[in-house]
Amino acid sequence: MSTSDSIKPILSEREAAAFLIVSTAFLVKQLENGKLPHCKMGRHRRIESEKLLEFKQSMLRDTEEALQTLATQAQELGFGY
C-alpha cells in the first residue's frame, strides 16, 4: 500500500497539518501564500492528498538542501562536521 492510499483524498486544514506534523497556523499561512493549492467548500478550505504529498516532498527537499548548506559551511569554517 502506498502512502497516498493510506490518507483520505481530500483533507481538512487540521488533518493536513497533522499529516505534515506542523501547526494549523503554519499550514494556513502556506495556503494563504499560495504555496499549497486548496479549494473552498463553503467556509472551509480543503486540500487534495496528492497536492499535500507533493508539498511534503518539497518541504523535505528544502530541508535537505538547508542541512547540506549548513554542513558545508561548518566544514569550511573548521567546525569538524
C-alpha positions as CSV (number, residue, x, y, z in Angstrom):
1,M,0.0,0.0,0.0
2,S,1.4,3.4,-1.0
3,T,1.3,6.5,1.3
4,S,-1.3,8.1,-0.8
5,D,-3.6,5.0,-0.3
6,S,-3.5,5.5,3.4
7,I,-4.9,9.0,3.6
8,K,-8.2,10.4,2.5
9,P,-8.4,12.0,-1.0
10,I,-9.5,15.4,0.5
11,L,-8.3,16.7,3.9
12,S,-9.3,19.5,6.2
13,E,-6.7,22.0,7.4
14,R,-6.4,20.2,10.7
15,E,-6.0,16.8,9.0
16,A,-3.4,18.2,6.6
17,A,-1.4,19.9,9.4
18,A,-1.4,16.7,11.4
19,F,-0.2,14.7,8.3
20,L,2.7,17.2,7.8
21,I,3.4,17.4,11.5
22,V,3.1,21.2,11.5
23,S,0.8,23.6,13.3
24,T,-2.5,24.6,11.7
25,A,-1.3,28.2,11.7
26,F,1.7,27.2,9.6
27,L,-0.4,25.3,7.2
28,V,-2.9,28.2,6.9
29,K,0.0,30.6,6.1
30,Q,1.2,28.3,3.3
31,L,-2.4,28.1,1.9
32,E,-2.8,31.9,2.1
33,N,0.6,32.5,0.4
34,G,-0.3,30.1,-2.4
35,K,2.4,27.6,-1.6
36,L,-0.1,24.8,-1.2
37,P,-3.1,24.6,-3.6
38,H,-6.5,24.2,-2.0
39,C,-10.2,24.6,-2.6
40,K,-13.0,26.1,-0.6
41,M,-16.0,24.1,0.4
42,G,-18.3,26.6,2.0
43,R,-16.3,28.5,4.5
44,H,-13.7,25.6,4.9
45,R,-10.5,25.0,3.0
46,R,-9.8,21.5,1.7
47,I,-6.5,20.1,0.4
48,E,-6.2,17.3,-2.0
49,S,-4.0,14.5,-0.7
50,E,-2.0,14.4,-3.9
51,K,-1.1,18.1,-3.6
52,L,-0.3,17.6,0.1
53,L,2.1,14.8,-0.7
54,E,3.8,17.0,-3.4
55,F,4.1,19.8,-0.8
56,K,5.6,17.4,1.8
57,Q,8.2,16.2,-0.7
58,S,9.1,19.8,-1.5
59,M,9.4,20.6,2.2
60,L,11.7,17.6,2.6
61,R,13.9,18.7,-0.3
62,D,14.1,22.2,1.1
63,T,15.1,20.8,4.5
64,E,17.8,18.5,3.0
65,E,19.2,21.4,0.9
66,A,19.4,23.7,4.0
67,L,21.1,21.0,6.1
68,Q,23.6,20.3,3.3
69,T,24.4,24.1,3.1
70,L,24.9,24.2,6.9
71,A,27.1,21.2,6.8
72,T,29.2,22.7,4.0
73,Q,29.6,26.0,5.9
74,A,30.6,24.2,9.1
75,Q,33.3,22.2,7.2
76,E,34.6,25.4,5.6
77,L,34.7,27.1,9.0
78,G,36.5,24.1,10.5
79,F,33.9,23.1,12.9
80,G,34.6,19.4,12.2
81,Y,31.3,18.4,10.8
